Amino acid sequence: MGFSLSRLKIQHVVLFSLFLYFIIITGQDIHDTDVWWHLKVGEYIFEHRTVPKTDIFSFSNTGHEWIAHEWGAELLYYSAYKTGGFLGLFGLNLVILSANYFLFGRLVYRAAAKDLTVTTVVVVICAVFTAVFWVFRPHLAAYLLFISFLSVLEMYRDGKNLLWLLPPLMALWVNIHGSFIMGIVLIGIYLISGLFSINFGRLVSRKWSLGERKNLVITLLLVIAAVAVNPNTTKMYYYPFFTLNSEDIMESITEWSSPDFHLPIFKAFLAYLFVVYVTLVISQKTMDFKDILMLGLFTYLAMYGARNMGLFMFVTGPIWAERLAGFLSHGRPQKQVVVLNWMVLAGVVFYGIYSLPSQTPVEEKVNREWFPYQAVKYMKKNGLKGTLFNNYDWGGYLLWTRFPDNTIFIDGRSDVYEDRVLPEYMRITKLKPDAYDLLLKYNPQYILLKPDAPVNHLIKTKGDWIEIYKDDIAVLYKRKKLDPDNLEATG
C-alpha cells in the first residue's frame, strides 16, 4: 500500500498502530460467554479424534443430535491453547486479525485509487466497530474467509482469474463457521450484477462476457458442492436456515437480535451508516449495480442481527472509500516529518511490547465481574459433583471449569437446545406458571444463578433448596432431597 522505509508516512504509522490495538483488545480478560465451550469442544475432538454427533455435555439434552459445524476452528483454538496456554490463543488471534486487516486494507486501497489517507481512515473505522468481535471464537477465522472471497471476486472483475481458489476455501469455511453461506451469496451477487449491461444515470454495470459468466457459474456450482465436504455432509445445506428461523434463539441471544440503538456502540454504528449513505448520495461517481446489491443486502443483515455488523463493515468499506477519495483528493497537507513519524512508530512498538500479556493460565484470565469465578472455586474446593441448573451465559464457562464433575443444564450451543430445553429454560427464568414444575422435571442437584435473577425468589419460597454459597456475582443452591430415581447421582 505504498509503504517505503525511506519515506515513512504518518498514515503508515496509524496502520501499523492497529497491531497495538489488536494486542490491547486481545490481551484483556475474557468476557465472551462462548469462548469456553468452543475450547471444551476442541479439547474433546483433540482427545477423542472424532467430531461429536450428539450432545455429551449437558444433563438436560444428553444424546440429542448436535451438528458441531465449527469443529475445525474449535480444534485450531484448542491446539493453540494446548501449545501455549493463553499466549497461544493470543498469538493465534493476532495472526488472524493481521491477515484480516491486511486483506481488507488491500481491498480498500485498491477501491480508493491507492489513496493512503482514505485507506487509513476507512480501515481504522472498521477496526473500531469490529473490535467487539475480536474474541477467541470461530467467526474471526470466518471473517478472513469472507474477505478472501471478496478479494478473489474483485480481482476477477479486474481480469485476474483466481476463482479456482474459492471451492477449497469453501471446503475450509464450512468446517469453520456457519457463515459459509455468505460465500455462495457473494458469488451470486457478482454473477447477477453482470447479467445485463446497465447505463442509467449514475447506475452502471458491465455485462459479463459468455466466458466470464461460464466461469462464475461453474465456480458457484463447485462451491455449492464443496459445502458437503464436512463431517455432517449434506446437513450443512439447511443448517444455516434452521438457525435463522429460530425465534427463541433470536430472542434469547443478544448478538442474534437487531441492534439496540440505546447502546453507544450501535448509536455510533447508526451514525456511520448515515455518513456512508450520505456520501454515496452526494458523490458524483457512478454506482455499480453490484454495489447497490451489496449495500442493500448487508444493510438488511446488519439491522436483522447485530452479529452481522462486521460483514457490513467489510463490504461497505471499499464502496465508501471509492467515494471518499473523491472528496479528499484536493487540499490535503502533503508535508511529512519522517523523523517524527519514526519516533511515533518506535513508541508504538515499545508500548506494544510492554502491553503483551504474561503467561497466565486461561482460567485466571476470566472477567470476574461477568463469570462466577469464586463460586466455581468454592465448588471445586468442596468437591461438589452432580447436575447443575445454570444461568445461560455461564454454561460455557462451567463446561470448561466443572465438566465432568458437574454436567450443566444449558450453554451457548443454542441450536442443540432450541427445540425443547431453551424454550423451557426461558419459561423457568421468566417465572411462567409452570416454571417450578419444569425445573423439578429436570431434577437438578444444584442451581447456580445471578443474585438478581427473578427465579431466586421462586426457589427461596420453596422448601427444597439450601443456599450454600453467595457473593455479588452468583448464588448457589443445593437440593435437600432428590427424587428416588436420581438418588445414585447425589454428590
C-alpha positions as CSV (number, residue, x, y, z in Angstrom):
1,M,0.0,0.0,0.0
2,G,2.7,2.4,-1.0
3,F,4.9,1.8,2.1
4,S,8.6,2.8,1.8
5,L,11.2,2.5,4.6
6,S,12.8,5.7,3.4
7,R,9.6,7.7,3.3
8,L,7.5,6.6,6.3
9,K,4.2,8.5,6.5
10,I,2.0,9.1,9.5
11,Q,-0.7,7.1,7.7
12,H,1.7,4.1,7.7
13,V,2.2,4.7,11.5
14,V,-1.5,4.7,12.1
15,L,-2.0,1.5,10.2
16,F,0.9,-0.2,12.0
17,S,-0.7,1.0,15.2
18,L,-3.6,-1.3,14.6
19,F,-1.3,-4.1,15.7
20,L,-1.1,-2.4,19.1
21,Y,-4.9,-2.2,19.1
22,F,-5.0,-5.9,18.4
23,I,-2.7,-6.6,21.3
24,I,-4.6,-4.4,23.8
25,I,-8.1,-5.8,22.9
26,T,-7.0,-9.5,22.5
27,G,-4.9,-9.5,25.7
28,Q,-7.7,-8.3,28.0
29,D,-9.6,-10.6,30.4
30,I,-12.1,-12.9,28.6
31,H,-15.7,-11.7,28.8
32,D,-17.2,-13.6,25.9
33,T,-19.5,-16.3,27.1
34,D,-18.9,-18.8,24.2
35,V,-15.1,-18.9,24.2
36,W,-15.2,-21.5,26.9
37,W,-17.4,-24.1,25.3
38,H,-15.6,-23.8,22.0
39,L,-12.4,-24.7,23.8
40,K,-14.1,-27.6,25.5
41,V,-15.4,-28.9,22.2
42,G,-11.9,-28.5,20.7
43,E,-10.5,-30.5,23.7
44,Y,-12.9,-33.3,23.2
45,I,-12.1,-33.5,19.4
46,F,-8.3,-33.4,20.2
47,E,-8.5,-36.1,22.8
48,H,-11.0,-38.5,21.1
49,R,-10.0,-37.9,17.5
50,T,-13.6,-37.6,16.4
51,V,-16.3,-34.9,15.9
52,P,-19.3,-35.4,18.3
53,K,-22.6,-36.1,16.6
54,T,-24.8,-35.9,19.8
55,D,-24.7,-33.8,22.9
56,I,-22.3,-35.1,25.5
57,F,-22.0,-32.1,27.9
58,S,-25.5,-31.4,29.3
59,F,-27.8,-33.5,31.6
60,S,-30.9,-31.8,30.1
61,N,-30.2,-32.9,26.5
62,T,-27.8,-35.8,26.5
63,G,-27.9,-37.8,23.3
64,H,-29.7,-35.0,21.3
65,E,-28.4,-34.6,17.7
66,W,-25.7,-32.0,17.5
67,I,-24.2,-30.6,14.3
68,A,-20.8,-29.5,15.5
69,H,-20.2,-27.4,12.4
70,E,-17.4,-25.2,13.8
71,W,-15.2,-28.2,14.8
72,G,-12.3,-27.0,12.6
73,A,-11.9,-23.7,14.3
74,E,-12.5,-25.2,17.7
75,L,-9.7,-27.7,17.2
76,L,-7.5,-24.9,15.9
77,Y,-8.1,-22.8,19.0
78,Y,-7.7,-25.7,21.4
79,S,-4.5,-26.7,19.7
80,A,-3.2,-23.1,20.2
81,Y,-4.2,-23.3,23.9
82,K,-2.6,-26.7,24.3
83,T,0.6,-25.4,22.8
84,G,0.9,-22.1,24.6
85,G,-2.0,-21.6,27.1
86,F,-3.5,-18.1,27.0
87,L,-0.5,-16.8,25.0
88,G,-1.2,-19.5,22.4
89,L,-4.7,-18.2,21.9
90,F,-3.5,-14.6,22.0
91,G,-0.9,-15.3,19.3
92,L,-3.4,-17.1,17.1
93,N,-5.8,-14.2,17.2
94,L,-3.0,-11.7,16.4
95,V,-2.2,-13.7,13.2
96,I,-5.8,-14.0,12.2
97,L,-6.5,-10.3,12.8
98,S,-3.4,-9.2,11.0
99,A,-4.3,-11.3,7.9
100,N,-7.9,-10.0,8.1
101,Y,-7.0,-6.3,8.0
102,F,-4.1,-6.8,5.6
103,L,-6.5,-8.2,3.0
104,F,-9.2,-5.7,3.9
105,G,-6.7,-2.9,3.6
106,R,-5.7,-4.0,0.1
107,L,-9.3,-4.0,-0.9
108,V,-9.9,-0.5,0.4
109,Y,-6.6,0.8,-1.0
110,R,-7.5,-0.5,-4.5
111,A,-11.0,1.0,-4.3
112,A,-9.6,4.3,-3.1
113,A,-7.3,4.6,-6.1
114,K,-4.3,4.0,-3.9
115,D,-5.1,6.9,-1.6
116,L,-3.3,6.0,1.6
117,T,-5.1,8.6,3.7
118,V,-8.6,7.4,2.8
119,T,-7.4,3.8,3.3
120,T,-6.2,4.6,6.8
121,V,-9.5,6.3,7.7
122,V,-11.7,3.5,6.5
123,V,-9.6,0.7,7.9
124,V,-9.3,2.3,11.3
125,I,-13.1,3.0,11.5
126,C,-13.8,-0.6,10.5
127,A,-11.4,-1.8,13.2
128,V,-13.1,0.3,15.9
129,F,-16.5,-1.1,15.0
130,T,-15.5,-4.7,14.7
131,A,-13.2,-4.8,17.8
132,V,-16.1,-6.1,19.9
133,F,-15.9,-9.3,17.8
134,W,-12.2,-9.9,18.4
135,V,-12.6,-12.9,20.7
136,F,-11.2,-16.4,20.6
137,R,-14.1,-17.7,18.5
138,P,-14.6,-19.3,15.1
139,H,-16.2,-16.2,13.5
140,L,-12.9,-14.4,13.5
141,A,-11.4,-17.0,11.1
142,A,-14.7,-16.8,9.1
143,Y,-14.1,-13.1,8.6
144,L,-10.8,-13.9,6.9
145,L,-12.5,-16.3,4.5
146,F,-15.3,-13.8,3.8
147,I,-12.7,-11.1,2.9
148,S,-10.8,-13.7,0.8
149,F,-13.9,-14.4,-1.2
150,L,-14.4,-10.6,-1.7
151,S,-10.8,-10.2,-2.8
152,V,-10.9,-13.1,-5.3
153,L,-14.1,-11.8,-6.8
154,E,-12.8,-8.3,-7.1
155,M,-9.7,-9.5,-8.8
156,Y,-11.9,-11.4,-11.3
157,R,-13.7,-8.2,-12.1
158,D,-10.2,-6.7,-12.9
159,G,-9.3,-9.5,-15.2
160,K,-7.3,-11.8,-12.9
161,N,-8.9,-15.2,-12.6
162,L,-8.3,-16.9,-9.3
163,L,-11.8,-18.4,-9.0
164,W,-10.2,-21.8,-8.6
165,L,-9.4,-20.8,-5.0
166,L,-13.0,-20.5,-4.0
167,P,-14.1,-24.2,-3.8
168,P,-11.2,-25.2,-1.5
169,L,-11.8,-22.1,0.6
170,M,-15.4,-23.1,0.9
171,A,-14.4,-26.6,2.0
172,L,-12.4,-24.9,4.8
173,W,-15.1,-22.3,5.6
174,V,-17.9,-24.9,6.1
175,N,-15.8,-26.6,8.8
176,I,-15.1,-23.3,10.5
177,H,-18.3,-21.3,10.8
178,G,-21.9,-21.3,9.8
179,S,-21.5,-18.0,7.9
180,F,-20.1,-20.1,5.0
181,I,-23.5,-19.4,3.2
182,M,-22.2,-15.9,2.6
183,G,-19.6,-17.2,0.2
184,I,-22.4,-18.5,-2.0
185,V,-24.2,-15.2,-1.6
186,L,-21.2,-13.2,-2.7
187,I,-20.7,-15.2,-5.9
188,G,-24.4,-14.9,-6.7
189,I,-24.3,-11.2,-6.3
190,Y,-21.3,-10.8,-8.6
191,L,-22.9,-13.1,-11.2
192,I,-26.3,-11.4,-11.1
193,S,-24.8,-7.9,-11.3
194,G,-23.2,-8.7,-14.6
195,L,-26.0,-10.4,-16.4
196,F,-27.1,-7.2,-18.1
197,S,-25.4,-4.1,-19.3
198,I,-26.7,-1.0,-17.4
199,N,-26.0,2.6,-18.1
200,F,-28.8,4.6,-16.4
201,G,-27.7,7.9,-15.0
202,R,-25.2,7.2,-12.2
203,L,-26.2,3.5,-12.1
204,V,-23.9,1.3,-14.3
205,S,-23.0,-2.3,-14.7
206,R,-20.7,-4.1,-17.1
207,K,-22.2,-7.2,-18.7
208,W,-20.1,-10.4,-18.2
209,S,-18.9,-12.0,-21.4
210,L,-20.1,-15.5,-22.1
211,G,-16.8,-17.0,-20.9
212,E,-16.9,-14.9,-17.7
213,R,-20.4,-16.0,-16.9
214,K,-19.5,-19.6,-17.6
215,N,-16.5,-19.3,-15.2
216,L,-18.7,-17.8,-12.4
217,V,-21.5,-20.4,-12.9
218,I,-19.0,-23.3,-12.7
219,T,-17.3,-21.8,-9.7
220,L,-20.7,-21.3,-8.0
221,L,-21.6,-25.0,-8.6
222,L,-18.3,-26.2,-7.3
223,V,-18.5,-24.0,-4.2
224,I,-22.0,-25.4,-3.5
225,A,-20.7,-28.9,-3.9
226,A,-17.8,-28.1,-1.5
227,V,-20.3,-27.4,1.3
228,A,-20.8,-31.2,1.6
229,V,-17.1,-31.6,2.5
230,N,-17.6,-31.8,6.2
231,P,-18.4,-34.5,8.9
232,N,-22.1,-33.6,8.7
233,T,-22.1,-33.8,4.8
234,T,-25.4,-32.6,3.3
235,K,-27.0,-31.5,6.6
236,M,-24.9,-28.3,6.3
237,Y,-27.1,-27.2,3.3
238,Y,-30.0,-26.5,5.6
239,Y,-28.3,-25.8,8.9
240,P,-27.9,-22.0,8.5
241,F,-31.6,-21.6,7.6
242,F,-32.6,-23.6,10.7
243,T,-30.7,-21.2,12.9
244,L,-32.1,-18.1,11.3
245,N,-35.6,-19.3,11.6
246,S,-35.5,-19.9,15.3
247,E,-37.4,-17.3,17.2
248,D,-36.1,-18.5,20.6
249,I,-32.5,-18.1,19.5
250,M,-33.2,-14.6,18.2
251,E,-35.0,-13.6,21.4
252,S,-32.5,-15.0,23.9
253,I,-29.1,-14.2,22.3
254,T,-28.1,-10.6,22.1
255,E,-25.8,-10.9,19.1
256,W,-28.6,-12.6,17.1
257,S,-31.0,-9.8,17.9
258,S,-31.4,-6.5,16.0
259,P,-29.0,-3.7,17.2
260,D,-30.2,-1.9,20.3
261,F,-29.8,1.7,19.4
262,H,-29.9,2.7,23.1
263,L,-26.3,1.4,23.4
264,P,-23.4,3.8,22.5
265,I,-21.8,1.3,20.0
266,F,-24.9,1.0,18.0
267,K,-25.6,4.7,18.1
268,A,-22.2,5.2,16.6
269,F,-22.9,2.5,14.0
270,L,-26.1,4.2,13.0
271,A,-24.1,7.5,12.6
272,Y,-21.6,5.6,10.4
273,L,-24.4,4.2,8.3
274,F,-25.8,7.6,7.8
275,V,-22.5,9.1,6.8
276,V,-21.9,6.2,4.3
277,Y,-25.3,6.7,2.6
278,V,-25.0,10.5,2.5
279,T,-21.5,10.2,0.9
280,L,-22.9,7.8,-1.7
281,V,-25.8,10.2,-2.5
282,I,-23.8,13.4,-2.9
283,S,-20.9,11.7,-4.7
284,Q,-20.7,12.4,-8.4
285,K,-19.1,8.9,-9.1
286,T,-21.1,6.3,-10.9
287,M,-22.6,3.4,-8.8
288,D,-22.1,-0.1,-9.9
289,F,-25.2,-2.4,-9.7
290,K,-23.1,-4.9,-7.7
291,D,-22.5,-2.2,-5.0
292,I,-26.2,-1.5,-4.8
293,L,-27.0,-5.2,-4.2
294,M,-24.2,-5.5,-1.7
295,L,-25.3,-2.4,0.3
296,G,-29.0,-3.4,0.3
297,L,-28.4,-7.0,1.4
298,F,-25.8,-6.3,4.1
299,T,-27.6,-3.3,5.5
300,Y,-30.6,-5.5,6.0
301,L,-28.4,-8.2,7.6
302,A,-26.8,-5.7,10.0
303,M,-30.3,-4.5,11.0
304,Y,-31.6,-8.0,11.4
305,G,-28.8,-9.3,13.6
306,A,-26.0,-7.3,15.4
307,R,-23.5,-10.1,14.7
308,N,-23.7,-9.2,11.0
309,M,-22.3,-5.7,11.7
310,G,-18.8,-6.9,10.9
311,L,-19.7,-8.3,7.5
312,F,-21.4,-4.9,6.7
313,M,-18.2,-3.1,7.6
314,F,-16.1,-5.3,5.4
315,V,-18.5,-4.9,2.4
316,T,-19.1,-1.2,2.7
317,G,-15.5,-0.2,3.4
318,P,-14.3,-0.3,-0.2
319,I,-17.5,1.1,-1.6
320,W,-17.4,4.1,0.8
321,A,-13.6,4.5,0.3
322,E,-14.0,5.0,-3.5
323,R,-16.4,7.9,-3.0
324,L,-14.5,9.3,0.0
325,A,-11.3,9.5,-2.1
326,G,-13.1,11.9,-4.5
327,F,-13.9,14.3,-1.7
328,L,-10.5,14.3,0.0
329,S,-8.4,14.3,-3.2
330,H,-7.6,18.0,-3.0
331,G,-6.3,20.4,-0.4
332,R,-4.7,18.0,2.0
333,P,-1.3,18.9,3.5
334,Q,1.4,16.7,2.0
335,K,4.4,17.6,4.1
336,Q,5.6,14.7,6.3
337,V,8.2,14.8,9.1
338,V,9.8,11.5,8.5
339,V,11.9,11.5,11.7
340,L,8.9,12.3,13.8
341,N,6.9,9.5,12.1
342,W,9.7,7.0,13.0
343,M,9.7,8.3,16.6
344,V,6.0,7.7,16.9
345,L,6.3,4.3,15.4
346,A,9.1,3.4,17.8
347,G,6.8,4.5,20.7
348,V,4.0,2.3,19.3
349,V,6.3,-0.7,19.1
350,F,7.7,-0.1,22.6
351,Y,4.2,0.2,24.1
352,G,3.0,-2.9,22.1
353,I,5.8,-5.0,23.7
354,Y,5.0,-3.5,27.1
355,S,1.3,-4.4,26.6
356,L,2.0,-8.1,25.8
357,P,0.1,-10.3,28.3
358,S,2.0,-12.6,30.6
359,Q,1.8,-16.4,30.6
360,T,-1.3,-16.6,32.8
361,P,-3.5,-19.7,32.9
362,V,-6.5,-19.1,30.8
363,E,-8.8,-19.8,33.7
364,E,-7.3,-16.8,35.5
365,K,-8.0,-14.5,32.5
366,V,-11.7,-14.8,33.1
367,N,-13.5,-11.5,33.7
368,R,-14.6,-12.0,37.3
369,E,-17.3,-9.4,37.0
370,W,-19.1,-11.5,34.3
371,F,-18.5,-15.1,35.4
372,P,-18.9,-17.0,38.7
373,Y,-15.2,-17.3,39.3
374,Q,-15.4,-17.5,43.1
375,A,-18.4,-19.8,43.1
376,V,-16.5,-22.2,40.8
377,K,-13.6,-22.2,43.2
378,Y,-16.0,-23.0,46.1
379,M,-17.4,-25.9,44.1
380,K,-14.0,-27.2,43.3
381,K,-12.7,-26.8,46.9
382,N,-15.7,-28.6,48.3
383,G,-15.8,-31.4,45.7
384,L,-19.4,-30.7,44.6
385,K,-20.5,-33.1,41.9
386,G,-23.7,-33.6,40.1
387,T,-26.2,-32.0,37.8
388,L,-26.3,-28.2,37.7
389,F,-29.1,-25.8,36.6
390,N,-27.3,-22.7,35.5
391,N,-27.5,-19.3,34.0
392,Y,-27.4,-19.5,30.2
393,D,-24.4,-17.1,29.9
394,W,-22.3,-19.1,32.3
395,G,-22.9,-22.5,30.6
396,G,-19.7,-22.5,28.5
397,Y,-17.5,-21.3,31.4
398,L,-19.0,-24.1,33.7
399,L,-18.3,-26.6,30.9
400,W,-14.7,-25.6,30.8
401,T,-14.1,-25.4,34.6
402,R,-16.5,-28.1,36.0
403,F,-17.2,-30.8,33.5
404,P,-17.3,-33.7,34.0
405,D,-17.8,-33.2,37.8
406,N,-20.8,-31.1,37.0
407,T,-23.0,-31.6,34.0
408,I,-24.8,-28.4,33.1
409,F,-28.4,-27.6,32.0
410,I,-27.6,-25.2,29.1
411,D,-24.8,-23.4,27.4
412,G,-24.2,-21.2,24.3
413,R,-24.8,-24.1,21.8
414,S,-28.4,-22.7,21.3
415,D,-29.1,-24.8,18.2
416,V,-28.7,-28.0,20.3
417,Y,-31.3,-26.8,22.9
418,E,-33.6,-24.9,20.5
419,D,-36.4,-27.5,20.2
420,R,-37.1,-28.1,23.9
421,V,-34.5,-27.1,26.5
422,L,-34.1,-23.5,25.5
423,P,-37.9,-22.7,25.4
424,E,-38.3,-24.4,28.8
425,Y,-35.3,-22.6,30.3
426,M,-36.9,-19.3,29.2
427,R,-40.2,-20.3,30.8
428,I,-38.4,-21.1,34.1
429,T,-36.3,-17.9,34.2
430,K,-39.3,-15.8,33.2
431,L,-41.4,-17.3,36.0
432,K,-44.2,-18.7,33.8
433,P,-46.9,-20.5,35.8
434,D,-45.3,-23.9,35.2
435,A,-41.8,-22.7,36.0
436,Y,-41.1,-24.7,39.1
437,D,-42.7,-27.8,37.8
438,L,-40.4,-27.6,34.7
439,L,-37.4,-27.1,37.0
440,L,-38.3,-30.1,39.1
441,K,-38.8,-32.2,35.9
442,Y,-35.1,-32.0,35.2
443,N,-34.3,-32.8,38.9
444,P,-31.0,-30.8,39.2
445,Q,-28.9,-31.3,42.3
446,Y,-27.6,-27.7,42.2
447,I,-28.7,-24.4,40.9
448,L,-26.3,-21.5,40.1
449,L,-27.8,-18.1,39.3
450,K,-27.1,-14.4,39.4
451,P,-28.3,-12.9,42.7
452,D,-30.8,-10.6,41.0
453,A,-32.4,-13.3,38.8
454,P,-36.2,-13.4,39.4
455,V,-36.2,-17.1,39.7
456,N,-34.3,-16.8,43.0
457,H,-37.5,-15.6,44.7
458,L,-39.3,-18.7,43.5
459,I,-36.6,-21.0,44.7
460,K,-36.4,-19.4,48.2
461,T,-40.2,-19.7,48.7
462,K,-39.9,-23.5,48.2
463,G,-38.5,-25.8,50.9
464,D,-36.5,-27.9,48.5
465,W,-33.2,-25.9,48.4
466,I,-30.4,-24.7,50.7
467,E,-28.3,-21.7,49.8
468,I,-24.7,-22.8,50.3
469,Y,-22.8,-20.0,48.6
470,K,-23.4,-16.4,47.7
471,D,-21.4,-13.4,46.5
472,D,-22.0,-10.3,44.3
473,I,-21.9,-12.4,41.1
474,A,-23.5,-15.7,41.9
475,V,-25.7,-17.7,44.4
476,L,-25.5,-21.5,44.6
477,Y,-28.3,-23.7,45.9
478,K,-28.2,-27.4,46.8
479,R,-31.2,-29.7,46.6
480,K,-32.3,-31.0,50.0
481,K,-33.7,-34.2,48.7
482,L,-33.7,-35.8,45.2
483,D,-36.4,-37.9,43.6
484,P,-35.7,-41.6,44.3
485,D,-34.8,-42.3,40.7
486,N,-31.9,-39.9,41.0
487,L,-30.5,-40.9,44.4
488,E,-27.4,-42.5,42.8
489,A,-26.4,-39.1,41.4
490,T,-26.1,-37.4,44.7
491,G,-22.8,-35.8,45.3
